Amino acid sequence: MFFLTGTLVGLSRTSEESGSNILFSSGGVDVSEFFQNGGTCAAWVKYFGQLLRCQMRKKHTTIGPFRSVLGVVLAIIVGCLGCSGDKTTGLKPEQHVFFPSPPEIPRVQFLHNFHSSEDFASKRSGLAEFIAGEEIDKYKTISKPYGIAVSGGKVFVADTTSASIAVIDFAEQSFETFGQTGPGALRKPINVRFGPSGKLYVADTLRNQIVVFDTDGNYITEYGTGKEFKPADVVVTEEELFVLDIASHSIHVYDLQTHQLKRSFGKRGKGFGEFNYPTNMVMDAQEFINVCDSMNLRVQRIDRNGKTSFLFGKPGVTPGHFSRPRGIAVDRDGITYIADARLGIVQLFDPEGKALMYLGGTGTEDGQLYLPAQVVISYDIAEPFRKYIAPNFEPEYLVFVTNQLGPNKVSIFAFGKGPASAEIQPATQQESAEIQPATQQESATIQPATQPK
């Protein structure tokens, strides 16, 4: 390794003397970063791979000095390849992030963050990337995600900035996109949901339509002419398609086969069955539609005809309250997840609207969220995610959260049980200061829908 280090520095000096600074010229590789990585074999392989690509891109440099040490260095790198693999997959126990925090029994574990195809490429050595012809400046990146849908090891993300759907396949370690061209070209995809048949339904708030694709990204059909609604979200059943219209503060119901409007309900207001800029909705196991009534700072549970059966929520900045609620998901037991963009958390509520706990907290560290937008649940715990799960933690399902700001665009958690079986701990046992300082914490106010206005 001392030889490698000396070769690296010597190569820089020799190149400078020949008028070709391979390491420090524009577009080159910063040797200081090599030393910051400890000068390890994996670091050498990574940065020498970058060095090779840098040199090959230059058209007017002298590569004689470069060629003189190339054979020797390559021989040593080949011997290093066995130690240049990914060593960070298995986290140590002290590195696992749980919610609630110790000493409470954990019910949610943070697993992984994702932001671009670089997350996959970083698992390979720099030399392997060079040999494969991959360029580090051409990684596919999620810019500003909102909606998200999951099928097995594949994650579909609505990227509002690039106007496309990103498809991340964790099993194949691939990153693809669709929806940029053709009759299915998107303009501002906000939410994406799977229907019972496996088709993908995209709510496009600039195209003002629901655009339908298969899982390979092939355009199938669309709902709406572009004039009837401004969709924020969509729910699909066997026979009907529900469109959450943020412009008219209402929900429109279409026949899934004929595309004909069947009924509409809701209007702007604060009463039962009324909305004020609703942003997201999801159907639960009892086939109730749960609507995040964002500007009213509450959640409404309604039937298929718009009758409110239950609602809860109260403004505030402590657990159990809403400040800027956005994404919503409901598990099979009726636990409701609400992503709050301002508080940077996802709160969990029981079927009666009682605050149970929260996960996240504004930031970019593992387990933290930054302007969370949507949350979705998947009971299919695909093999690529199992490697992140801590020993003795028994996962029941996965929780995916999109972040509109910060480097971590998709955060993945697992809901389950820690080493000992226990009920979910109420939010009062978590520190309210993790969200925002508050002088007094109040429980969420429940408003039963017994006396509609």
Backbone hydrogen bonds, N-H to C=O, Kabsch-Sander energy under -0.5 kcal/mol:
donor,donor_aa,acceptor,acceptor_aa,energy
5,T,1,M,-2.4
6,G,2,F,-2.6
7,T,3,F,-2.6
8,L,4,L,-2.3
9,V,5,T,-2.3
10,G,6,G,-3.0
11,L,7,T,-2.7
12,S,8,L,-1.6
13,R,9,V,-2.3
14,T,10,G,-3.1
15,S,11,L,-2.2
16,E,12,S,-2.0
17,E,13,R,-2.3
18,S,14,T,-1.5
19,G,16,E,-1.3
20,S,15,S,-3.3
22,I,20,S,-1.4
25,S,21,N,-1.4
28,G,25,S,-2.3
29,V,22,I,-0.5
31,V,29,V,-0.7
33,E,30,D,-0.8
34,F,30,D,-0.8
35,F,31,V,-1.7
36,Q,32,S,-2.1
37,N,33,E,-1.2
38,G,35,F,-1.8
39,G,34,F,-1.8
40,T,37,N,-0.8
44,W,40,T,-2.7
45,V,41,C,-2.6
46,K,42,A,-2.2
47,Y,43,A,-2.6
48,F,44,W,-2.8
49,G,45,V,-1.7
50,Q,46,K,-1.6
51,L,47,Y,-2.3
52,L,48,F,-2.6
53,R,49,G,-1.9
54,C,50,Q,-2.7
55,Q,51,L,-2.5
56,M,52,L,-2.4
57,R,53,R,-1.5
58,K,54,C,-0.8
58,K,55,Q,-0.8
63,I,61,T,-0.6
67,R,63,I,-2.6
68,S,64,G,-1.6
69,V,65,P,-0.8
69,V,66,F,-0.7
70,L,66,F,-0.7
71,G,67,R,-0.7
73,V,69,V,-2.5
74,L,70,L,-2.7
75,A,71,G,-1.8
76,I,72,V,-1.8
77,I,73,V,-2.7
78,V,74,L,-2.4
79,G,75,A,-1.2
80,C,76,I,-1.0
80,C,77,I,-0.6
81,L,77,I,-1.3
81,L,78,V,-0.5
83,C,80,C,-2.3
84,S,81,L,-1.2
91,L,89,T,-0.8
95,Q,92,K,-2.2
96,H,92,K,-0.6
96,H,93,P,-1.2
97,V,110,F,-0.5
98,F,96,H,-0.5
99,F,108,V,-2.7
104,E,101,S,-1.6
107,R,99,F,-2.6
108,V,99,F,-2.5
109,Q,414,A,-2.6
110,F,97,V,-2.7
111,L,412,I,-3.2
112,H,412,I,-1.4
114,F,410,V,-1.9
117,S,140,K,-2.8
119,D,116,S,-1.7
120,F,117,S,-0.9
121,A,117,S,-2.1
122,S,118,E,-2.6
123,K,120,F,-1.5
124,R,121,A,-2.0
129,E,125,S,-2.1
130,F,126,G,-2.0
131,I,127,L,-3.0
132,A,128,A,-2.2
133,G,130,F,-1.2
134,E,129,E,-2.5
138,K,135,E,-1.7
139,Y,136,I,-0.7
142,I,115,H,-2.5
143,S,141,T,-0.6
146,Y,147,G,-0.5
146,Y,158,A,-2.0
147,G,190,I,-2.3
149,A,156,F,-2.4
151,S,154,K,-2.7
154,K,151,S,-2.2
155,V,168,I,-2.5
156,F,149,A,-3.3
157,V,155,V,-0.5
157,V,166,A,-2.7
158,A,147,G,-2.5
159,D,157,V,-0.8
159,D,164,S,-2.6
160,T,144,K,-2.2
160,T,158,A,-0.8
163,A,159,D,-0.8
164,S,159,D,-1.4
165,I,178,F,-2.8
166,A,157,V,-2.8
166,A,164,S,-0.6
167,V,176,E,-3.6
168,I,155,V,-2.9
168,I,166,A,-0.6
169,D,167,V,-0.6
169,D,174,S,-2.4
170,F,153,G,-2.5
170,F,168,I,-0.8
173,Q,169,D,-1.2
174,S,169,D,-1.8
176,E,167,V,-2.4
178,F,165,I,-1.6
185,A,182,G,-1.9
186,L,179,G,-3.5
190,I,203,A,-3.3
191,N,203,A,-1.0
193,R,201,Y,-2.5
195,G,199,K,-2.4
198,G,195,G,-1.9
200,L,213,F,-3.1
201,Y,193,R,-3.4
201,Y,199,K,-0.5
202,V,200,L,-0.5
202,V,211,V,-3.0
203,A,191,N,-2.8
203,A,201,Y,-0.5
204,D,202,V,-0.8
204,D,209,Q,-2.4
205,T,188,K,-2.0
205,T,203,A,-0.6
208,N,204,D,-1.2
209,Q,204,D,-1.2
210,I,223,Y,-1.9
211,V,202,V,-2.5
211,V,209,Q,-0.6
212,V,221,T,-2.9
213,F,200,L,-2.5
214,D,218,N,-1.8
217,G,214,D,-2.0
220,I,212,V,-3.0
221,T,212,V,-0.9
223,Y,210,I,-2.2
226,G,208,N,-0.6
232,A,244,L,-3.0
233,D,244,L,-0.8
235,V,242,F,-2.1
237,T,240,E,-2.9
241,L,254,Y,-2.4
242,F,235,V,-3.3
243,V,241,L,-0.5
243,V,252,H,-3.0
244,L,233,D,-2.4
244,L,242,F,-0.5
245,D,243,V,-0.8
245,D,250,S,-2.8
246,I,230,K,-2.0
246,I,244,L,-0.8
249,H,245,D,-0.8
250,S,245,D,-1.6
251,I,265,F,-2.7
252,H,243,V,-2.3
253,V,263,R,-3.0
254,Y,241,L,-2.9
254,Y,252,H,-0.5
255,D,260,Q,-2.7
256,L,239,E,-2.8
259,H,255,D,-2.0
262,K,253,V,-3.3
263,R,253,V,-1.3
265,F,251,I,-2.0
269,G,275,F,-1.7
274,E,271,G,-1.7
275,F,267,K,-2.8
279,T,292,C,-1.8
280,N,292,C,-0.7
282,V,290,N,-1.8
284,D,288,F,-2.5
287,E,284,D,-1.9
289,I,302,I,-2.9
290,N,282,V,-3.3
290,N,288,F,-0.6
291,V,289,I,-0.6
291,V,300,Q,-3.1
292,C,280,N,-3.2
293,D,291,V,-1.2
293,D,298,R,-1.7
294,S,292,C,-1.7
295,M,276,N,-2.0
296,N,293,D,-0.7
297,L,294,S,-1.3
298,R,293,D,-1.5
299,V,312,F,-2.9
300,Q,291,V,-2.2
301,R,310,F,-3.3
302,I,289,I,-2.8
302,I,300,Q,-0.6
303,D,307,K,-1.9
306,G,303,D,-1.8
309,S,301,R,-3.2
310,F,301,R,-1.4
311,L,447,Q,-0.8
312,F,299,V,-1.9
313,G,445,T,-1.8
316,G,322,F,-1.9
321,H,318,T,-1.8
322,F,314,K,-2.5
326,R,339,A,-3.2
327,G,373,A,-1.1
329,A,337,Y,-1.8
331,D,335,I,-2.4
334,G,331,D,-1.8
336,T,349,F,-2.5
337,Y,329,A,-3.5
338,I,347,Q,-2.3
339,A,327,G,-2.2
340,D,338,I,-0.5
340,D,345,I,-2.9
341,A,324,R,-2.3
341,A,339,A,-0.6
344,G,340,D,-1.6
345,I,340,D,-1.2
346,V,359,L,-2.4
347,Q,338,I,-2.7
348,L,357,M,-2.9
349,F,336,T,-2.3
350,D,354,K,-2.4
353,G,350,D,-2.5
356,L,348,L,-3.3
357,M,348,L,-1.0
359,L,346,V,-2.2
361,G,344,G,-2.9
362,T,343,L,-0.7
363,G,369,L,-1.7
368,Q,365,E,-2.4
369,L,344,G,-0.6
369,L,361,G,-1.8
373,A,402,T,-2.4
376,V,400,F,-2.2
378,S,398,L,-2.2
381,I,379,Y,-1.2
382,A,380,D,-1.6
385,F,382,A,-1.7
386,R,382,A,-0.8
386,R,383,E,-0.8
387,K,383,E,-0.8
388,Y,385,F,-1.4
389,I,386,R,-1.2
393,F,390,A,-1.7
394,E,392,N,-0.6
394,E,417,K,-2.7
396,E,415,F,-3.8
397,Y,415,F,-1.5
398,L,378,S,-3.2
399,V,413,F,-2.7
400,F,376,V,-2.8
401,V,411,S,-2.6
402,T,374,Q,-2.1
403,N,409,K,-2.5
404,Q,371,L,-2.2
405,L,370,Y,-1.7
409,K,114,F,-0.7
409,K,407,P,-1.1
410,V,114,F,-2.2
411,S,401,V,-3.1
412,I,112,H,-3.0
413,F,399,V,-2.9
414,A,109,Q,-2.4
415,F,397,Y,-2.6
416,G,107,R,-3.2
417,K,394,E,-1.8
418,G,106,P,-1.0
427,A,355,A,-0.6
429,Q,426,P,-1.9
430,Q,427,A,-1.8
432,S,430,Q,-0.5
434,E,431,E,-1.6
435,I,432,S,-1.9
436,Q,432,S,-1.5
447,Q,311,L,-1.6
449,A,309,S,-0.5
450,T,448,P,-1.7
451,Q,448,P,-0.6
